[in-house]
Amino acid sequence: MSKLETPISMVRPGQIEFGMGVAKRLGTWAEGKDVRRVLVISDAFNAERIDVLGLNGEVVVFGDVKGEPDTADLDRVLHAANGANADLIVGFGGGSAMDLAKFAAVLASSSQRLPDVVGAGKVAEPRTVALAQVPTTSGTGSEAGIRALVTDPQTKAKLAVESIHMLADIAVIDPSLTFSVPPKVTAATGIDAMAHCVEAFTNRKSHPAIDIYALEGVRLVGRYLARAVRDGQDVEARAGLSLASLYGGYCLGPVNTAGGHALAYPLGTRWHVAHGAANALIFPHVLAFNTPAVLEKTKAILEALGLAPSDDIGSVFEAAHEFCASLGIEMQLSELGVAADDLGTMADDAFAIRRLLDNNPRELSRADILSIYEAAY
């Protein structure tokens, strides 16, 4: 059976608003749904600008979201959600805020708890509250997906939940909300969006219905990321990255990521490296490693980024590494405070993430993973 004939399920938020200045359409949508009580889940910065959403009625803000949230953070969000008794929950921020909003939408006032729903399809009941997602960075694509992740502080592992009940009723993507993102964060989150697309495109579960979004997402990053890093007010570049991030989100539902994300996760859970920065540092290594298994797709990725296509692993690595480094991204683990004697434990952590490693086009052994960490050190 060819991949074109392989069954695939694709879902999208019920309504998507995209473009400069569309943020206030959330308020219009909520009014049309007779929403009276709203809980906005956000970080401290975005909590100060919720007026851009045009929300009316009783609005409660949980504005203490931090990067790489753990189960204790989730407990605080659920406490706020239970108290708010909202008709609508809004994730307003980056991936952490949007993921916590998903958790709140399905777990608040539910008999289920986090351990009951970890995995795929374990959320038992449709939610009773509306869910809206408003990204303020261009990276995670969480606004379009049905997965959410939170860290277990004891095991340092990411707990992933996948459920159709986590799909937003409306996603509002306003690129103007990303103007304030600093250059380094812009670069790192842009590579995260690209990594979603690349890992879906080269995935063992890749599918032509998703490839079209994946490759176009890579092209958008190649065309616009450096421009947005140079000038955060570049309207076209910001819009291009917002679209790339959305396309990356389209890739995550039916296909998901692979080895790159598996190797990036321990950097965040153990050393609190921002998710985008971790993905950027790992990206050239895994792209090069996978090249023999997906040669033509690797060439297509390089061309989409505006780089010279090659079937040589060394050349692939050098081109991808230079692409990331030229954006000002730190490309050495040692410079991020990671201890050399922790690389083996990180390799153990990454090798255990079978839900992603099993998607990788080339088998990644623990020894391979450790070698990549050592090369990146």
Summary of the structure (lengths in Angstrom):
residues: 377
radius of gyration: 19.6
end to end distance: 41.9
largest distance: 59.2
contacts: 1417
relative contact order: 0.12
helix: 55%
strand: 12%
